[in-house]
Amino acid sequence: MHSLSCFASGADRRLVLLTPPGQPHTSLRGIATESSEDHPLLASLQRLRGRICVREGVVLPSDLTPDGRHAQPADYNSWHILCADSRGQVHGCVRYQLHSRDARFSDLTVAHSPLAKSLRWQAKLRADVSHQLATAQRRRLAYVEVGTWVVSESLRYSGDAVRMVMAVYALGRAMGGALGIATATTSHNSALILHRLGGEPFDLPSYYDPRYRSVMRVLQFDSSRPNSRYLNAIDAFDPTLLTGPQIPKIPASVAV
């Protein structure tokens, strides 16, 4: 089952939490559920990602499915925070990949990045991330990878785009706390925005990732330590995360 919850957002839009099948969490038990394992919102976010990524030259048209989706294996076992309207169109998305408590560096997506293959930087990246993993285990916190933060042209630099990142912190807190890592592009100041919201860059250089034809930065975050300017806004998410109403059924034919 996929679980869904809504948060108030701008205009006709809502922030929607889409959870993977088989990953219930007791602190989120109040969230309404949908019976479809392959919820149309997942396909809609993949179409949005495909359209934006192809337009910006991040991926090639040949990287998409025949129906225009940019689908990645991690999509199907991750949580997603979406900005969607009442018609089921997704205008923004960010992926929240929750790892097991005994995860190792080699289990993470960042372990397959160009930085992890650099003779100069691979040892430091492994050491820094392994230290963070050990800290999460010692503090009994979840460990997550956050990525694929994509927004439509109409949402870029908007409050809704920022609220999706705030919801990442709120989700981590609702689950009892989380440490995590994010790989963010420097395009459109994405990495800079994440830094201003509370993400801290590792003492590592930016790097070019040929898979996405983008310059990337690796940041770390602690759900208990966002930028203090946004604490009240993040706190406001928590009750809705726990008791959000069910959204209307989205027709399977809806496309972005």
C-alpha positions in Angstrom: 0.0 0.0 0.0 1.0 3.6 -0.5 0.1 6.0 2.2 -0.8 9.6 1.5 -1.1 12.7 3.6 -1.7 16.3 2.7 -0.2 19.5 4.0 -1.6 23.0 3.2 0.3 24.7 0.4 -0.3 27.5 -2.1 -3.2 28.1 -4.5 -4.8 24.7 -5.5 -1.7 22.8 -4.5 -1.0 20.4 -1.6 2.2 18.9 -0.3 1.6 15.1 -0.4 3.5 12.4 1.4 3.7 9.2 -0.7 5.2 6.2 1.2 6.6 3.0 -0.2 4.7 -0.3 0.2 5.8 -2.4 3.2 7.4 0.4 5.2 4.8 1.4 7.8 5.9 3.6 10.7 4.1 3.7 14.0 4.5 7.5 14.4 2.7 8.0 11.0 -0.2 5.5 11.6 -2.8 8.3 11.3 -2.0 8.8 7.6 -4.8 7.7 5.2 -3.9 4.9 2.8 -4.7 4.1 -0.9 -5.1 0.5 -2.0 -3.0 0.8 -5.2 0.6 -0.2 -4.9 1.5 1.7 -8.1 -0.2 5.0 -7.2 -0.6 7.3 -10.2 1.1 10.1 -8.3 4.4 8.1 -8.6 4.1 8.0 -12.3 3.2 11.7 -12.4 6.3 12.7 -10.5 8.4 10.5 -12.8 6.9 12.3 -15.8 7.6 15.7 -14.3 11.2 14.6 -13.6 11.5 13.3 -17.1 10.2 16.5 -18.7 12.4 18.8 -16.6 15.5 16.8 -16.8 15.3 16.4 -20.6 14.6 20.1 -21.1 17.6 21.0 -19.0 19.9 18.4 -20.6 20.3 16.4 -17.4 19.2 13.2 -19.1 18.6 12.2 -22.7 15.2 11.3 -24.1 16.5 7.8 -24.5 16.9 7.6 -20.7 13.1 7.8 -20.3 10.4 5.1 -20.4 8.3 5.1 -23.6 5.6 7.1 -21.8 8.1 9.8 -20.7 8.9 8.8 -17.2 12.3 9.2 -15.5 12.1 6.0 -13.4 14.8 4.9 -11.0 15.0 1.8 -8.9 15.1 3.8 -5.7 11.7 5.4 -6.5 10.0 2.2 -5.5 11.4 1.8 -2.0 11.5 5.4 -1.0 9.2 8.0 0.5 8.3 11.0 -1.7 7.2 14.5 -0.8 5.2 15.9 -3.7 3.6 19.2 -4.5 0.4 18.2 -6.4 -2.8 19.9 -7.4 -6.4 18.6 -7.1 -6.2 17.2 -10.7 -3.3 15.0 -9.7 -0.6 16.9 -11.5 2.7 16.9 -9.7 4.6 20.3 -9.8 7.5 19.3 -7.5 9.0 16.3 -5.8 11.8 15.3 -3.5 12.8 11.7 -2.7 13.5 10.5 0.8 15.2 7.1 0.8 15.2 5.5 4.3 18.0 3.1 4.9 18.2 0.2 7.4 19.8 0.9 10.8 22.8 -1.4 9.9 23.4 0.3 6.5 27.0 0.7 5.4 28.6 3.2 3.0 28.5 0.7 0.2 24.7 0.5 0.5 24.2 4.2 -0.3 23.7 5.8 -3.7 26.5 8.3 -3.0 28.9 5.3 -2.9 28.4 5.0 -6.7 29.0 8.7 -7.4 32.1 10.0 -9.3 33.4 11.4 -6.0 33.4 7.9 -4.5 35.5 6.8 -7.5 38.0 9.6 -7.2 41.5 8.4 -6.2 42.0 11.7 -4.3 38.6 12.0 -2.5 37.1 8.5 -2.2 38.7 7.7 1.1 37.6 11.0 2.7 34.1 10.6 1.4 33.8 7.1 2.7 35.3 8.1 6.1 33.0 11.2 6.5 29.8 9.3 5.5 30.8 6.2 7.6 31.2 8.5 10.6 27.8 9.9 10.0 26.3 6.4 9.7 27.9 5.4 13.0 26.6 8.5 14.7 23.1 7.7 13.5 23.4 4.1 14.8 24.7 5.3 18.2 21.9 7.9 18.5 19.3 5.4 17.3 18.3 7.7 14.4 17.2 6.9 10.9 19.6 7.4 8.1 18.3 8.8 4.8 19.4 9.9 1.4 17.6 12.9 0.0 17.7 13.6 -3.7 16.0 14.3 -7.0 14.5 17.6 -5.8 12.8 18.7 -9.0 10.2 21.5 -9.4 8.3 22.8 -12.4 9.1 26.2 -13.9 6.1 27.7 -12.1 7.3 26.6 -8.7 11.0 27.5 -9.0 12.1 29.8 -6.2 8.6 29.7 -4.7 7.5 29.1 -1.2 6.2 25.7 -2.2 9.6 24.6 -3.3 11.1 25.6 0.0 8.2 23.9 1.9 9.1 20.6 0.3 12.5 20.8 2.0 10.9 21.9 5.3 8.7 18.8 5.1 11.9 16.6 4.8 12.9 17.9 8.2 9.4 17.4 9.6 9.2 13.8 8.3 12.6 13.0 9.9 11.4 14.5 13.2 8.1 12.6 13.0 10.0 9.4 12.6 12.0 10.0 15.8 14.9 11.9 14.2 17.1 11.4 11.2 20.6 12.0 9.9 21.1 12.1 6.2 22.9 13.1 3.1 21.9 14.9 0.0 23.5 15.2 -3.4 22.3 18.4 -5.0 23.1 20.1 -8.2 24.5 23.6 -8.2 22.1 24.5 -11.0 19.4 27.0 -10.0 21.2 27.4 -6.7 19.7 24.1 -5.4 22.7 23.2 -3.3 22.9 26.7 -1.9 19.2 26.7 -1.0 19.6 23.4 0.8 22.6 24.9 2.7 20.6 27.9 3.7 17.8 25.7 5.1 20.2 23.7 7.3 22.2 21.4 5.1 25.9 21.4 5.8 28.4 20.7 3.0 31.0 18.1 3.7 34.6 19.3 3.5 34.7 17.9 -0.1 34.8 19.6 -3.5 31.9 19.9 -6.0 32.1 17.3 -8.7 30.8 16.7 -12.1 28.4 13.8 -12.5 28.3 12.6 -16.2 25.1 10.6 -15.5 23.2 13.8 -14.9 25.5 16.2 -16.8 25.6 18.4 -13.7 27.9 19.8 -11.1 27.0 18.3 -7.7 27.6 19.0 -4.0 27.3 16.6 -1.1 25.6 17.9 2.0 24.7 16.4 5.3 21.7 17.2 7.5 20.3 16.5 11.0 16.5 16.7 11.3 16.9 18.3 14.7 19.1 21.1 13.4 17.5 23.0 10.6 18.2 26.7 10.1 16.6 28.2 13.2 14.7 30.7 11.0 12.5 27.9 9.8 11.8 26.1 13.0 8.3 27.4 13.4 7.4 26.5 9.9 8.8 23.0 10.3 6.9 22.6 13.6 3.7 23.5 11.9 4.0 20.4 9.6 4.1 17.8 12.4 0.4 17.5 13.4 -0.6 17.3 9.7 2.0 14.6 9.1 0.4 12.5 11.8 -3.3 13.1 11.0 -3.5 14.2 7.4 -6.8 13.8 5.5 -7.2 11.5 2.5 -6.7 13.1 -0.8 -9.2 12.3 -3.7 -8.5 9.3 -5.8 -6.3 10.3 -8.8 -7.3 8.9 -12.2 -4.6 6.7 -13.6 -4.7 8.6 -16.9 -3.5 11.9 -15.3 -0.2 13.1 -16.8 2.0 16.1 -16.1 
